[in-house]
Amino acid sequence: MRQILSVAAIGTTAAVLLLGPCLVHGQSQTIQISNAWARSAAMAHGSMGGGSMEKGAMGKGSMHKGDMGKLEGANGAVYVTVTNTGGQADALLSASSDAAQTVELHETKNDAGVMKMRPVTKIDVPAGGKIEMKPGGYHVMLLGLKRDLKPGDKVLVTLKFERGGEVRAEAAVR
Amino acid sequence: MRMFRHCAALVLLLTGSATAAEFKGGLLTPSKMAPDFSLTTPEGKPFRLSGERGKVVALWFGYTFCPDVCPTTLAELAQVRSRLGGDGNRFRIVFVTVDPERDTQARLREYVSAFSGSFTALTGAPERLAETRKAYGVVADKRVVAGTSAAYLIDHSAFVYVIDPAGQLRLMFPFGMPIEDMTHDIKLLLGR
């Protein structure tokens, strides 16, 4: 970090100190989010596999849970580029969004042509480094969409970092 | 088989210069007839691969629960189709579910409509879907995974199988192949 605190950085620091838990859109002191986008997707309009949906009870965004309370329904993915401008390693720990029932961090790995998608507990962002989420790599998985994601829509996600705290990002649906 | 190979060679000669070096995707040599199958559309209509002669078919095996690799591939193939312009109607994108349990006909209808109907979704009896996967060497392993709200995930092959207008399995596109390269190959197979 050194002592190269620019006026802007001091300003940001002051704002953070003053506003406490309020979120700075798209960046924290050390974390910057760029190129946020989401894949367009359609939620299931009351016709998901496996049956008994309480139509109307929860409105358009309703969905049911299948065996063992596991989520079923339509999913989506948000991709962001995370840049850590700080001098210490950070990690993305979790994400949340009002667009989905559950939000998880996932990674897809290509194992000799077989794609394996798995949840991850965190995504490390090295000091001075960046993580570029993209199809076939890391993504923020939206499980159980509450609404359609149509091109031109925005999806708000809040990303929680180990050091950088919470950072909000606005993902453009495309 | 031998006669068939001769025919294939003749087709190659007639269509001109489509040699291995010109294709960007993985070329299958010798090419063979694409294994035929009969599955069901979300509207409940039968779909037979051999009924698509005269078109190039891009065959993809996936599941709608997948938010990442599957919609990415389908969106990219749709872009290829639009880049073909008027020839797009001779290019059929086919999505075969590897998850008949969750991918009901209703679910597939919605999925297709979310992609503006740019592809044909297919399902069928689990045994028949398994036979089809086996014929193409497609892997699909259901995994119950800790740490997710998803009841299960499916590890699956991520190649696009490309069938030429004569019904021969000619190319395999790996995941992430540039759209311009895929478009290039489809044009070659269409004789453009």
Chai-1 contact restraints between the chains, C-beta under 6 A:
chainA,res_idxA,chainB,res_idxB,connection_type,confidence,min_distance_angstrom,max_distance_angstrom,comment,restraint_id
A,R39,B,P71,contact,1.0,0.0,6.0,A-B,restraint_1
A,A42,B,E110,contact,1.0,0.0,6.0,A-B,restraint_2
A,A42,B,A114,contact,1.0,0.0,6.0,A-B,restraint_3
A,A44,B,E110,contact,1.0,0.0,6.0,A-B,restraint_4
A,S47,B,A106,contact,1.0,0.0,6.0,A-B,restraint_5
A,G49,B,R102,contact,1.0,0.0,6.0,A-B,restraint_6
A,G49,B,T104,contact,1.0,0.0,6.0,A-B,restraint_7
A,G49,B,R107,contact,1.0,0.0,6.0,A-B,restraint_8
A,G66,B,A151,contact,1.0,0.0,6.0,A-B,restraint_9
A,K70,B,A151,contact,1.0,0.0,6.0,A-B,restraint_10
A,L71,B,S149,contact,1.0,0.0,6.0,A-B,restraint_11
A,N75,B,F65,contact,1.0,0.0,6.0,A-B,restraint_12
A,N75,B,P67,contact,1.0,0.0,6.0,A-B,restraint_13
A,G76,B,P67,contact,1.0,0.0,6.0,A-B,restraint_14
A,A77,B,P67,contact,1.0,0.0,6.0,A-B,restraint_15
A,A77,B,D68,contact,1.0,0.0,6.0,A-B,restraint_16
A,T102,B,S149,contact,1.0,0.0,6.0,A-B,restraint_17
A,E104,B,T148,contact,1.0,0.0,6.0,A-B,restraint_18
A,T108,B,D68,contact,1.0,0.0,6.0,A-B,restraint_19
A,T108,B,V69,contact,1.0,0.0,6.0,A-B,restraint_20
A,G113,B,S157,contact,1.0,0.0,6.0,A-B,restraint_21
A,G113,B,F159,contact,1.0,0.0,6.0,A-B,restraint_22
A,V114,B,V139,contact,1.0,0.0,6.0,A-B,restraint_23
A,V114,B,D155,contact,1.0,0.0,6.0,A-B,restraint_24
A,V114,B,S157,contact,1.0,0.0,6.0,A-B,restraint_25
A,M115,B,V69,contact,1.0,0.0,6.0,A-B,restraint_26
A,M115,B,A158,contact,1.0,0.0,6.0,A-B,restraint_27
A,K116,B,D155,contact,1.0,0.0,6.0,A-B,restraint_28
A,M117,B,L153,contact,1.0,0.0,6.0,A-B,restraint_29
A,P119,B,G147,contact,1.0,0.0,6.0,A-B,restraint_30
A,P119,B,T148,contact,1.0,0.0,6.0,A-B,restraint_31
A,P135,B,D68,contact,1.0,0.0,6.0,A-B,restraint_32
A,P135,B,T72,contact,1.0,0.0,6.0,A-B,restraint_33
A,G136,B,V69,contact,1.0,0.0,6.0,A-B,restraint_34
A,G136,B,F175,contact,1.0,0.0,6.0,A-B,restraint_35
A,G136,B,G176,contact,1.0,0.0,6.0,A-B,restraint_36
A,H139,B,D68,contact,1.0,0.0,6.0,A-B,restraint_37
A,M141,B,P67,contact,1.0,0.0,6.0,A-B,restraint_38
A,L143,B,S149,contact,1.0,0.0,6.0,A-B,restraint_39
